[in-house]
Amino acid sequence: MRPSAEVAQALDIPGSQAVLQVRRLLYFRGAPVVLDDLWLPLSLFKGLTEQVLSAYEGPLYGLFEKEFGVRMIRAEEQIRAVAADAESAPLLEVATGAPLLSVSRGSFTYGDRPVELRRGLYDTAHHHYRNRLS
């Protein structure tokens, strides 16, 4: 797909360059807890398909490095509280307006080159947000 101006700016690419958008829902003990949207430069991740993502068992960054040679070196995150909207609430099985944690992350590879924009919504009613970026 063509990126929005915001996505193109975050990935430092021209608006005419295609990106791959991935939406995933992560479960813990059978309950949905994270709704993630990721945008990746298609030029770096050609061949990344739903089947590849579904078949890989492990963290996404491991897949990115192993299959595409893209190593994430660092990430920057912005975290804030938001209310579940009409689109995210049913996916996360929460009421519209329920409190969620919104995490926006930019990930970078060598040369401080941005290679991923990620936006996640976390249901923290029974869990807390924990992240190790190393």
Buried (B, 14 or more C-beta within 10 A) or exposed (E): EEBEEEBBEBBEBEEEEEBBEBEBEEEEEEEBBBBBBBBBBBEBBEEBEEEEEEEBEEEBBEBBBEEBEBEBEEBEBEEEEEBBEEEBBEBBEBEEEBEBBBBBBBBBBEEEBBBBBBBBBBBEEEBEEEEEEE
